[in-house]
């Protein structure tokens, strides 16, 4: 069970930054006004902060997924050794 959870967490950690990038992509205006340039600067700064946050969360999810996968692997090995002793 932990193996499935670990794999799902690692997949989520890969998808989170991709979704953030996809939702944040916009094309610039052809002839921007000074107000539009300021708005684009503010939006790009907000996007950068969102992406940084999602990258940190993705890293944490990847670490948790890897830990779950390793714990499952160790428990499976211990259970296998116990069965061999019987």
Buried (B, 14 or more C-beta within 10 A) or exposed (E): EBBEBBBEBBEBBEEBBEEBEEEBEEEEEEEEEEEEEEEBEEEEEEBEEBBEEBBEBBEEBBEBBBEBBEBBEEEEEEEEEEEEEE
